[in-house]
Amino acid sequence: MNKTALKTRFAPSPSGLLHLGNIRTALFNALLARRSRGLFLLRIEDTDQERSSEEYVTALMEDLRWLALEWQEGPEVEGEAGPYRQSQRRSVYQADFQRLEAEKLAYPCFCSQEELERVRKRQLAAGQAPRYPGTCARLSPEEVEGKLAAGFKSALRFRVPSLTTIEFEDLVRGPQRFATGDIGDFIIRRTDGSPAFFFSNALDDALMGVTHVLRGEDHLTNTPRQILLLRALGLPIPRYGHIAMIVGRDGAPLSKRHGSRSVRELREAGYLPEALCNYLARLGHHYEDSGFLDLDTLAAQFDLARLGRAPARFDPQQLHHWQREALARCDLDTLERWLAPVAASQVPADKYQDFIETVRPNVVLPEDALHWAKVLFSEELVLKDGILPIIHEAGAQFFTQALAAVDGSGTDFKALAAQLKQTTGAKGRSLFLPLRAAFTGELDGPELARLLPLMGVARVRQRLQNCVDQSY
Ligand SMILES: Nc1ncnc2c1ncn2[C@@H]1O[C@H](COP(=O)(O)OP(=O)(O)OP(=O)(O)O)[C@@H](O)[C@H]1O
């Protein structure tokens, strides 16, 4: 791999389980790297010790691996630019803090939270955009010495040059311009000595050789600050692309803080990784090919020019669609394993394979298989709404004749239906619907010809007898 190879990254904060917005960011970066035969890097942004936890680091790596979004540099894989956890990079940041301060490009700030909040409120009340008023930028070296000697704690603020314009070409949103006059001096090291997001995020991208950053649009206004920082440090600036956010039903962006549905929850509900990848790849990115694609093809057809700018709404129906597509491609072994945790205990072992093949077209999630297992193998049958009137309308005579037909045909549904048609004169819907209702308590479902042998003749009889009893 040559040194100028494209390198993308995913840099989550381990402060919660990944949601679909986070993982789509990872997916797009992984697809871009794969398409360009570049590298995909994972970095853990755990500088906020209060919100970060090891549990979430493990969980996010598990999510990425489950989706086959393997990283070529990062935790557990390592690489030349490590360590890849920001909590282990404090000494790396130290040198640049000192350099910026020595060159007067950054200065210590002693303002308290309360003071800053007071200024903010005043500015908002005056109709101004809140920004740091530069109080500590004007302190003389003696004043700084004095405050430090008196034990005041300081943060480090980056001095934003005035009257310049920062321009960059966003990979998704085109040309961007920001006047530095609108950007207040910002904190790069907090009072507790930890690096602020702007700083560690930008510095690490540069030091780790990241060439392309695809990230959520929530970061767009951070970019001019990060460009200023990298310029001040004489470091390479990656290309940035800000992708439209994924919003929930309420129109608000999915977020860890707001407890959006996590990738783990979806995995535990039984969604397949291929379904999630096909769904997410199309959320904010247009593919010509509307069919199911494997990860290599999703990558081969990934194109920055096809990234949309409008927010994308999470649509469970679409996810269902891709789940069906993914299931249709599963081999029987995979399907058996996938359903085993919920269905295996409900289905007799000698019928398990036949059961899976029978219910397969009616299963989107394992819970659907569990439902059919209960329909077929439990004593009790729960009737869906609207089923009882169908049974009443068919009448006791119909089901008595059906029982008589079972005497001759057992669980051979075709023979049973043929005989019943002859003895009752019922045909079409009025023949099949009451039978389906009686056997399954549903209006639709897997083929009755396959369901009856699985149920066995005793249960078939019992279900018909129940209908005879209910119809009087
Ligand atoms: N709703 C969303 N849609 C698309 N991308 C998102 C969304 N939320 C976060 N991202 C992106 O996911 C990546 C990781 O972000 P981060 O770890 O800060 O998650 P977060 O959900 O924003 O967390 P928090 O709720 O703590 O702010 C970033 O590139 C961010 O822009």
The ligand as an SDF file (V2000), in Angstrom:
LIG
                    3D

 31 33  0  0  0  0  0  0  0  0999 V2000
  -28.6290   10.9330   13.6620 N   0  0  0  0  0  0  0  0  0  0  0  0
  -27.4930   10.7900   13.0110 C   0  0  0  0  0  0  0  0  0  0  0  0
  -27.4830   10.6260   11.6670 N   0  0  0  0  0  0  0  0  0  0  0  0
  -26.3250   10.4680   10.9890 C   0  0  0  0  0  0  0  0  0  0  0  0
  -25.1090   10.4650   11.5670 N   0  0  0  0  0  0  0  0  0  0  0  0
  -25.0340   10.6360   12.9070 C   0  0  0  0  0  0  0  0  0  0  0  0
  -26.2150   10.8050   13.6950 C   0  0  0  0  0  0  0  0  0  0  0  0
  -25.8350   10.9540   14.9890 N   0  0  0  0  0  0  0  0  0  0  0  0
  -24.5000   10.8660   15.0120 C   0  0  0  0  0  0  0  0  0  0  0  0
  -24.0040   10.6720   13.7800 N   0  0  0  0  0  0  0  0  0  0  0  0
  -22.6070   10.5250   13.3860 C   0  0  0  0  0  0  0  0  0  0  0  0
  -22.0450    9.3900   14.0370 O   0  0  0  0  0  0  0  0  0  0  0  0
  -20.6510    9.6090   14.2560 C   0  0  0  0  0  0  0  0  0  0  0  0
  -20.2710    9.2670   15.6860 C   0  0  0  0  0  0  0  0  0  0  0  0
  -20.8440   10.2430   16.5280 O   0  0  0  0  0  0  0  0  0  0  0  0
  -20.9310   10.2250   18.0920 P   0  0  0  0  0  0  0  0  0  0  0  0
  -20.1670    9.0940   18.6500 O   0  0  0  0  0  0  0  0  0  0  0  0
  -20.6580   11.5860   18.5910 O   0  0  0  0  0  0  0  0  0  0  0  0
  -22.5020    9.8700   18.3010 O   0  0  0  0  0  0  0  0  0  0  0  0
  -23.7980   10.6850   18.7360 P   0  0  0  0  0  0  0  0  0  0  0  0
  -24.9710    9.7670   18.5390 O   0  0  0  0  0  0  0  0  0  0  0  0
  -23.8140   12.0060   18.0490 O   0  0  0  0  0  0  0  0  0  0  0  0
  -23.5570   10.8250   20.2800 O   0  0  0  0  0  0  0  0  0  0  0  0
  -24.1760   11.8370   21.3150 P   0  0  0  0  0  0  0  0  0  0  0  0
  -25.6470   11.5370   21.4270 O   0  0  0  0  0  0  0  0  0  0  0  0
  -23.4000   11.4640   22.5170 O   0  0  0  0  0  0  0  0  0  0  0  0
  -23.8850   13.2100   20.7750 O   0  0  0  0  0  0  0  0  0  0  0  0
  -20.3880   11.0570   13.8680 C   0  0  0  0  0  0  0  0  0  0  0  0
  -19.8600   11.1020   12.5590 O   0  0  0  0  0  0  0  0  0  0  0  0
  -21.7720   11.6870   13.8740 C   0  0  0  0  0  0  0  0  0  0  0  0
  -21.8730   12.7790   12.9820 O   0  0  0  0  0  0  0  0  0  0  0  0
  1  2  1  0
  2  3  1  0
  2  7  2  0
  3  4  2  0
  4  5  1  0
  5  6  2  0
  6  7  1  0
  6 10  1  0
  7  8  1  0
  8  9  2  0
  9 10  1  0
 10 11  1  0
 11 12  1  0
 11 30  1  0
 12 13  1  0
 13 14  1  0
 13 28  1  0
 14 15  1  0
 15 16  1  0
 16 17  2  0
 16 18  1  0
 16 19  1  0
 19 20  1  0
 20 21  2  0
 20 22  1  0
 20 23  1  0
 23 24  1  0
 24 25  2  0
 24 26  1  0
 24 27  1  0
 28 29  1  0
 28 30  1  0
 30 31  1  0
M  END
$$$$
